[in-house]
Amino acid sequence: MYHISDLKKFLRCELLYYYSKDEKKVFKPYLRTDENLIDLLKRYFNIEDCFCGIRNDENDAFLNAYDHYEWFIHPRFVDGELRINIPLVHKCYDALDLYFVYYGTHIKEPDLLTYRISVRVLEKLNQRIGNIYLITLNEDYVNRGTIEAEKLFVCTDTYKEKKLIDLVNEHPYPYEDVIRKMQEYDYEQAPVKKNRFCKQNGICDYYEKCFTGEEINAADSILTLVSSQYKNEMYDEGILYLKDIDVNRLEGNKVQYSQVQASRNGGLFVDKMGLKYWLEKLDRRPISFIDFEWDRYLVPPYVNMHPLDVVCFEFALYYIDSDNHMHHHTFVGTEDCRKEFIEELLNYLPNEGPVLGYNAYGAECLRLQELSEMFPEYRKRLDAINERFIDLAEPFTEGLVYDIRMQGNYSLKKLVAICSDYSYDDLDIDDGMEAVYKWRELLSENQSEKEQTIQNLEEYCSLDAYGLFLVYRWLIKLALES
């Protein structure tokens, strides 16, 4: 039995579907909601009595309930080898209105493939479709103390001034052909082809299975070239290393230049004058190194929050004072700790001097701006901190420094491993999303478990903050050596 998600995965990459189809991964949502979204939608539509589908329902479950209900929650439908699940179905006269849910406030593109497949299945089961609606979260909604479901959602049947039902009917989707290809697919005989998903948001988990002969681990492999549309083409032609690149097929950005120069210079490139000029911004004390952790909520649980707003639950701070002494402080809160987070930050962060973060303008600075909007009484002081932030990622994103050991990846974790003996592998929590998931579990833990989790959270966030210092110190060393 196939689901729509299987078809979409196969269409994206046949081998991705093949390698992952038997995996049993525990789903951990990126967005957190402590509210039952279906209950909120029932309140939004004033649904009092409805049919609720369950996993592995057959068509008879819906058909037997058809005459007894007006609304259907997650009804399942089966056509041959395909099973679908529609969030909300409303019986309106002799037709069915379909409601799909988008977990966001701004629709980039509606999931027309899902809608087209769903409509085709229902029509094959002799169900007449009336209209298609898309439910999103209302970006202007603000929690004023309680969740007002009637204001939380936006329901529309159009996209870019066109009816969704018309967009669906313009191109009916023959999913039967895809299922046939899935059933006939022979992964041992099929040619392995690269596509844009192979290294989108990092290397695919199955990349090495597909391309076993590639030197993807070579530090200066041409495949590490960032933002390049020609690197695979050059690799296939036998140009394996950055130093041998065809310069006519470079897009010409600064990072690409620094990558090629590093390969030709024995592994390291430093723009001497550019780095020294950049470091002059940090030639003051005190100097602070800080990292935040936060959780993002689908439905705003606390006062003055919008949909998709975050709660900052942790920070780790290191700072060097005017006597060159280093100080360290951490904070981990629980539940609605936004105000406590602000007050702790204002209490321990020095009132002057540069504040370093990594990719800070899209992370820590944005979080402080959001907090200042939620708590305007702190706005002036939080804005003053934002004005002092300097992004430690700049020397790398601007191509001032490149070490081939980065392999096209200049994340903080990668840089810490290059410039020090510290390792995130030694920690019980070793990445940001794992920190979020562990924080979510805090309230359900007993006291000893809670203490251990808080310690693990502090160790992870502290290494991020201390890692900023390690990278800063490395940049100074590179500047002095050059």
C-alpha positions as CSV (number, residue, x, y, z in Angstrom):
1,M,0.0,0.0,0.0
2,Y,1.3,3.4,-1.0
3,H,0.6,6.9,0.5
4,I,0.9,10.2,-1.3
5,S,4.1,10.9,0.6
6,D,5.6,7.8,-1.0
7,L,4.7,9.0,-4.5
8,K,6.1,12.4,-3.9
9,K,9.4,10.9,-2.6
10,F,9.7,8.7,-5.6
11,L,9.1,11.6,-8.0
12,R,11.8,13.5,-6.1
13,C,14.3,10.7,-6.4
14,E,13.7,7.0,-7.0
15,L,16.6,5.8,-4.9
16,L,15.6,8.1,-2.0
17,Y,12.3,6.3,-1.9
18,Y,13.9,2.9,-2.3
19,Y,16.5,3.3,0.4
20,S,14.1,5.0,2.9
21,K,10.9,3.0,2.3
22,D,11.6,0.4,5.0
23,E,13.0,2.8,7.6
24,K,11.0,3.3,10.8
25,K,11.9,6.7,12.0
26,V,10.2,8.4,14.9
27,F,8.7,11.6,13.7
28,K,9.7,14.7,15.7
29,P,7.9,17.8,14.7
30,Y,10.0,20.9,14.1
31,L,7.1,23.1,15.1
32,R,5.7,22.7,18.6
33,T,2.0,23.0,19.5
34,D,0.6,22.2,22.9
35,E,-2.9,22.6,21.5
36,N,-4.8,20.0,19.5
37,L,-5.0,21.6,16.0
38,I,-8.1,19.5,15.1
39,D,-9.9,20.7,18.2
40,L,-9.1,24.3,17.3
41,L,-10.3,23.7,13.7
42,K,-13.6,22.2,15.1
43,R,-14.1,25.4,17.1
44,Y,-13.2,27.5,14.1
45,F,-15.9,25.8,11.9
46,N,-18.3,25.3,14.9
47,I,-18.2,21.5,14.4
48,E,-20.0,19.8,17.2
49,D,-20.6,16.3,15.8
50,C,-18.4,14.7,13.2
51,F,-16.9,11.4,11.9
52,C,-13.2,10.9,12.9
53,G,-11.2,8.5,10.7
54,I,-8.6,6.2,12.2
55,R,-5.4,4.7,10.8
56,N,-6.0,1.9,8.1
57,D,-9.7,2.7,7.7
58,E,-11.1,1.3,4.5
59,N,-13.6,3.1,2.2
60,D,-16.6,1.5,4.0
61,A,-15.8,3.5,7.2
62,F,-16.5,6.7,5.3
63,L,-19.4,5.3,3.2
64,N,-21.2,3.9,6.2
65,A,-20.9,7.2,8.0
66,Y,-21.9,9.3,5.0
67,D,-25.6,9.7,5.8
68,H,-25.0,10.4,9.5
69,Y,-22.5,13.3,9.5
70,E,-21.9,16.6,7.8
71,W,-18.2,16.9,8.8
72,F,-15.5,14.3,8.5
73,I,-12.1,14.5,10.2
74,H,-9.2,12.7,8.6
75,P,-11.3,10.3,6.5
76,R,-9.3,7.7,4.7
77,F,-9.9,6.6,1.1
78,V,-8.3,3.8,-0.8
79,D,-8.0,3.2,-4.6
80,G,-6.1,0.1,-5.5
81,E,-2.7,0.4,-4.0
82,L,-3.0,4.0,-2.9
83,R,-4.3,5.3,0.4
84,I,-5.1,9.0,1.1
85,N,-6.0,11.0,4.1
86,I,-7.8,14.4,3.9
87,P,-7.7,16.7,7.0
88,L,-11.3,17.9,6.8
89,V,-14.2,17.0,4.5
90,H,-17.5,18.9,4.5
91,K,-20.6,17.4,2.9
92,C,-22.4,20.2,1.2
93,Y,-25.6,19.2,-0.6
94,D,-24.6,16.4,-3.0
95,A,-20.8,17.3,-3.1
96,L,-17.8,17.2,-0.9
97,D,-15.7,20.3,0.0
98,L,-12.1,19.4,0.8
99,Y,-10.1,21.3,3.4
100,F,-6.3,21.0,3.5
101,V,-4.0,22.6,6.1
102,Y,-0.8,24.6,5.5
103,Y,1.4,24.8,8.6
104,G,2.4,28.4,8.2
105,T,1.2,31.9,7.5
106,H,2.5,32.6,4.0
107,I,1.9,30.1,1.3
108,K,4.9,29.7,-1.0
109,E,3.2,27.3,-3.3
110,P,0.1,25.2,-2.6
111,D,0.6,21.5,-2.6
112,L,-1.3,21.0,-5.8
113,L,0.1,17.5,-6.4
114,T,-1.6,16.3,-3.2
115,Y,-4.8,18.0,-4.1
116,R,-4.9,16.6,-7.6
117,I,-4.2,13.1,-6.4
118,S,-6.8,13.4,-3.6
119,V,-9.5,14.6,-6.1
120,R,-8.7,11.9,-8.6
121,V,-9.0,9.2,-5.9
122,L,-12.4,10.6,-4.7
123,E,-13.7,10.9,-8.3
124,K,-12.8,7.3,-9.0
125,L,-14.8,6.4,-5.9
126,N,-17.8,8.2,-7.4
127,Q,-17.6,11.2,-5.0
128,R,-18.4,14.6,-6.5
129,I,-16.1,17.4,-5.5
130,G,-17.6,20.8,-4.7
131,N,-14.7,23.1,-3.7
132,I,-11.2,23.0,-2.3
133,Y,-10.1,25.2,0.6
134,L,-6.7,25.8,2.1
135,I,-6.4,26.7,5.8
136,T,-3.5,28.7,7.0
137,L,-2.6,30.5,10.3
138,N,-3.4,34.2,10.5
139,E,-0.2,36.1,10.7
140,D,-2.0,39.0,12.4
141,Y,-3.4,36.9,15.2
142,V,-2.0,37.8,18.7
143,N,-2.6,35.7,21.8
144,R,-4.4,38.1,24.3
145,G,-4.7,35.5,27.1
146,T,-6.7,32.7,25.6
147,I,-6.7,31.0,22.2
148,E,-9.4,32.5,20.0
149,A,-9.9,29.8,17.4
150,E,-12.2,32.0,15.3
151,K,-9.4,34.5,14.8
152,L,-6.5,32.0,14.6
153,F,-7.0,30.7,11.0
154,V,-7.5,32.0,7.5
155,C,-9.5,29.9,5.1
156,T,-9.3,30.5,1.4
157,D,-10.3,28.8,-1.9
158,T,-8.0,30.9,-4.1
159,Y,-4.3,31.2,-4.8
160,K,-3.0,34.2,-6.8
161,E,-6.5,35.1,-7.8
162,K,-7.3,31.6,-9.2
163,K,-9.7,29.1,-7.7
164,L,-7.8,26.1,-6.2
165,I,-10.4,23.8,-7.7
166,D,-9.7,25.2,-11.1
167,L,-5.9,24.8,-10.6
168,V,-6.5,21.2,-9.7
169,N,-8.8,20.5,-12.6
170,E,-6.5,22.1,-15.1
171,H,-4.0,19.2,-14.8
172,P,-5.6,15.9,-13.5
173,Y,-2.8,13.7,-12.2
174,P,-2.5,10.1,-13.4
175,Y,-1.0,8.7,-10.2
176,E,-1.6,5.1,-11.5
177,D,1.3,5.6,-13.8
178,V,3.6,6.5,-11.0
179,I,2.5,3.5,-8.9
180,R,3.2,1.3,-11.8
181,K,6.7,2.7,-12.2
182,M,7.3,2.3,-8.4
183,Q,6.2,-1.4,-8.6
184,E,8.4,-2.0,-11.7
185,Y,11.4,-0.1,-10.5
186,D,14.6,-2.1,-10.4
187,Y,17.2,-0.2,-8.3
188,E,20.0,-2.5,-9.4
189,Q,19.5,-1.8,-13.1
190,A,18.4,1.8,-12.9
191,P,20.9,4.5,-13.8
192,V,22.1,6.7,-10.9
193,K,21.5,10.4,-11.7
194,K,22.2,13.4,-9.7
195,N,19.6,16.0,-9.1
196,R,19.2,19.2,-7.1
197,F,18.1,17.3,-4.0
198,C,21.4,15.3,-3.6
199,K,23.0,18.1,-1.7
200,Q,20.1,20.3,-0.8
201,N,20.3,21.3,2.9
202,G,23.3,19.1,3.3
203,I,24.4,15.8,1.7
204,C,21.6,13.3,1.3
205,D,21.8,10.4,3.8
206,Y,22.1,8.0,0.9
207,Y,24.6,9.9,-1.2
208,E,27.5,7.5,-0.7
209,K,25.3,4.6,-1.6
210,C,24.5,6.2,-4.9
211,F,27.9,7.6,-5.8
212,T,30.3,5.1,-4.2
213,G,33.2,6.1,-6.4
214,E,33.2,9.8,-5.7
215,E,35.9,11.4,-3.5
216,I,33.4,13.3,-1.5
217,N,35.7,13.1,1.5
218,A,38.6,14.7,-0.2
219,A,39.0,18.1,1.5
220,D,39.6,20.0,-1.7
221,S,37.3,18.0,-3.9
222,I,35.7,20.1,-6.6
223,L,32.4,18.8,-5.3
224,T,32.8,21.0,-2.2
225,L,32.6,24.2,-4.4
226,V,29.8,26.3,-3.1
227,S,27.0,27.8,-5.2
228,S,28.2,26.1,-8.4
229,Q,26.1,24.8,-11.2
230,Y,29.0,23.3,-13.0
231,K,30.9,21.3,-10.4
232,N,29.3,17.9,-11.2
233,E,29.9,18.5,-14.9
234,M,33.6,19.3,-14.2
235,Y,33.9,16.3,-11.9
236,D,32.5,14.0,-14.6
237,E,35.1,15.4,-17.0
238,G,37.9,14.4,-14.7
239,I,38.5,17.8,-12.9
240,L,38.6,16.4,-9.4
241,Y,40.2,19.1,-7.3
242,L,39.6,22.8,-6.7
243,K,43.1,23.7,-7.7
244,D,42.5,22.3,-11.2
245,I,39.2,24.1,-11.8
246,D,38.1,25.6,-15.1
247,V,38.0,29.2,-14.1
248,N,35.6,30.0,-17.0
249,R,33.0,28.0,-15.2
250,L,33.2,29.8,-11.9
251,E,30.3,32.0,-10.9
252,G,32.8,34.4,-9.4
253,N,31.7,34.8,-5.8
254,K,34.2,35.5,-3.1
255,V,33.9,32.2,-1.3
256,Q,34.6,30.3,-4.5
257,Y,37.7,32.3,-5.1
258,S,38.9,31.6,-1.6
259,Q,38.3,27.9,-2.0
260,V,40.3,27.7,-5.2
261,Q,43.2,29.8,-3.7
262,A,43.2,27.6,-0.5
263,S,43.6,24.5,-2.6
264,R,46.4,26.0,-4.6
265,N,48.1,27.4,-1.5
266,G,48.4,24.2,0.4
267,G,45.1,24.2,2.1
268,L,44.6,27.7,3.5
269,F,43.6,31.1,2.1
270,V,43.6,34.3,4.2
271,D,42.7,37.7,2.8
272,K,45.3,39.4,5.0
273,M,44.3,43.0,4.8
274,G,40.6,42.2,4.7
275,L,40.8,40.0,7.9
276,K,42.9,42.5,9.8
277,Y,40.5,45.3,8.9
278,W,37.5,43.2,10.0
279,L,39.2,42.3,13.3
280,E,39.6,46.0,14.1
281,K,35.9,46.0,15.0
282,L,36.6,43.6,17.9
283,D,39.6,45.4,19.3
284,R,37.7,46.5,22.5
285,R,37.0,45.1,25.9
286,P,34.7,43.8,27.2
287,I,34.0,41.4,24.3
288,S,31.1,39.0,24.6
289,F,30.4,35.6,23.0
290,I,26.8,34.5,23.2
291,D,24.5,31.8,21.9
292,F,20.7,31.4,22.2
293,E,18.4,28.3,22.0
294,W,14.7,28.6,21.2
295,D,11.6,26.6,20.4
296,R,9.1,27.6,17.7
297,Y,5.4,27.3,18.3
298,L,2.8,26.7,15.6
299,V,0.0,28.0,17.8
300,P,1.0,30.9,20.1
301,P,0.6,29.6,23.7
302,Y,1.5,32.7,25.6
303,V,0.4,36.4,25.7
304,N,1.6,38.7,22.9
305,M,2.8,35.8,20.7
306,H,1.9,35.4,17.0
307,P,1.7,32.1,15.2
308,L,5.2,30.7,14.5
309,D,6.8,32.9,17.2
310,V,9.5,31.5,19.4
311,V,10.3,31.1,23.1
312,C,14.0,31.6,23.9
313,F,14.6,29.1,26.6
314,E,18.4,29.2,27.0
315,F,21.5,31.3,26.5
316,A,25.2,30.7,27.2
317,L,27.5,33.7,27.6
318,Y,31.3,34.1,27.8
319,Y,32.9,37.5,28.0
320,I,36.4,38.8,28.5
321,D,36.6,41.9,30.7
322,S,39.1,44.8,30.5
323,D,41.6,42.9,32.5
324,N,41.4,40.0,30.0
325,H,39.6,37.7,32.5
326,M,37.0,35.4,31.1
327,H,33.5,35.0,32.7
328,H,30.8,32.4,32.0
329,H,27.1,32.4,32.7
330,T,24.2,30.1,31.5
331,F,20.4,30.3,31.7
332,V,17.9,27.6,31.1
333,G,14.2,28.4,31.7
334,T,11.0,26.4,31.5
335,E,7.5,27.0,30.0
336,D,6.9,30.8,29.5
337,C,10.4,32.0,30.5
338,R,10.6,34.9,28.0
339,K,10.7,37.7,30.6
340,E,13.1,35.7,32.9
341,F,15.3,35.2,29.8
342,I,15.4,39.0,29.1
343,E,16.1,39.9,32.7
344,E,18.9,37.3,33.1
345,L,20.4,38.5,29.8
346,L,20.4,42.2,30.8
347,N,21.8,41.3,34.2
348,Y,24.8,39.3,33.0
349,L,25.7,40.7,29.6
350,P,28.2,43.6,29.8
351,N,26.6,47.0,29.0
352,E,29.3,47.8,26.4
353,G,31.7,46.3,23.9
354,P,31.1,44.1,20.9
355,V,28.8,41.0,21.2
356,L,29.6,38.1,18.9
357,G,27.2,35.5,17.6
358,Y,27.2,33.2,14.6
359,N,24.8,34.1,11.8
360,A,23.6,36.4,14.5
361,Y,21.6,38.8,12.3
362,G,19.2,36.1,11.4
363,A,19.2,34.4,14.8
364,E,20.1,36.2,18.1
365,C,19.4,39.7,16.7
366,L,16.0,38.6,15.3
367,R,15.1,37.0,18.6
368,L,15.9,40.2,20.6
369,Q,13.8,42.2,18.1
370,E,10.9,39.8,18.7
371,L,11.3,40.0,22.4
372,S,11.3,43.8,22.3
373,E,8.0,43.7,20.5
374,M,6.5,41.3,23.0
375,F,7.8,43.3,26.0
376,P,8.1,46.9,24.9
377,E,9.2,48.0,28.4
378,Y,12.6,46.4,27.5
379,R,12.8,47.6,24.0
380,K,15.4,50.4,24.5
381,R,17.9,48.1,26.3
382,L,17.4,45.2,23.9
383,D,17.8,47.4,20.8
384,A,21.0,48.7,22.3
385,I,22.3,45.1,22.5
386,N,21.4,44.5,18.9
387,E,23.4,47.5,17.8
388,R,26.5,45.9,19.3
389,F,26.2,42.6,17.6
390,I,28.9,41.5,15.2
391,D,28.4,38.3,13.1
392,L,31.4,36.0,13.4
393,A,30.3,34.2,10.3
394,E,31.3,37.2,8.1
395,P,34.9,36.4,7.5
396,F,33.8,33.1,6.1
397,T,30.7,34.1,4.1
398,E,32.8,37.0,2.7
399,G,35.6,34.7,1.6
400,L,38.2,36.3,3.9
401,V,39.3,32.9,5.3
402,Y,38.9,29.4,3.9
403,D,40.5,26.2,5.1
404,I,40.0,23.2,2.8
405,R,39.0,21.1,5.8
406,M,35.7,23.1,5.8
407,Q,34.7,21.1,2.7
408,G,32.4,23.9,1.7
409,N,30.8,24.0,5.1
410,Y,31.5,26.9,7.4
411,S,29.1,26.0,10.2
412,L,30.3,26.9,13.7
413,K,30.5,23.2,14.6
414,K,32.8,22.6,11.6
415,L,35.0,25.5,12.5
416,V,35.3,24.5,16.1
417,A,36.5,21.1,15.0
418,I,39.1,22.7,12.7
419,C,40.6,25.2,15.1
420,S,40.5,23.3,18.4
421,D,40.4,19.8,20.0
422,Y,36.8,20.4,21.2
423,S,34.1,18.0,19.8
424,Y,30.4,18.1,20.0
425,D,30.6,14.3,19.8
426,D,31.6,14.3,23.4
427,L,28.3,15.8,24.5
428,D,25.0,14.1,25.3
429,I,23.3,16.8,23.3
430,D,25.2,17.6,20.1
431,D,22.9,19.7,17.9
432,G,20.3,22.4,18.1
433,M,17.2,20.4,17.3
434,E,18.2,17.8,19.8
435,A,18.4,20.5,22.4
436,V,14.9,21.6,21.5
437,Y,13.5,18.1,21.8
438,K,15.2,17.6,25.2
439,W,13.8,20.9,26.5
440,R,10.3,19.8,25.5
441,E,10.7,16.8,27.7
442,L,11.7,18.7,30.8
443,L,8.3,19.1,32.3
444,S,7.6,15.4,32.2
445,E,10.9,14.4,33.8
446,N,11.5,13.7,37.5
447,Q,13.8,15.9,39.5
448,S,17.0,14.0,38.9
449,E,16.3,13.6,35.1
450,K,15.5,17.3,34.9
451,E,18.8,18.3,36.5
452,Q,20.7,16.0,34.1
453,T,18.9,17.4,31.1
454,I,19.5,21.0,32.2
455,Q,23.2,20.2,32.7
456,N,23.3,18.6,29.2
457,L,21.6,21.7,27.7
458,E,24.1,24.0,29.4
459,E,27.0,22.0,28.1
460,Y,25.8,22.1,24.5
461,C,24.9,25.8,24.5
462,S,28.1,26.7,26.3
463,L,30.2,24.9,23.7
464,D,28.5,27.0,21.0
465,A,29.3,30.2,22.9
466,Y,32.9,29.1,23.8
467,G,33.2,27.9,20.2
468,L,32.8,31.6,19.1
469,F,35.8,32.5,21.3
470,L,37.8,29.6,19.8
471,V,37.1,30.8,16.3
472,Y,37.8,34.4,17.2
473,R,41.1,33.4,18.7
474,W,41.9,31.4,15.5
475,L,41.2,34.4,13.3
476,I,43.5,36.5,15.4
477,K,46.2,33.9,15.0
478,L,45.7,33.8,11.3
479,A,46.0,37.5,11.0
480,L,49.2,37.6,13.1
481,E,50.8,34.8,11.1
482,S,49.9,36.5,7.8
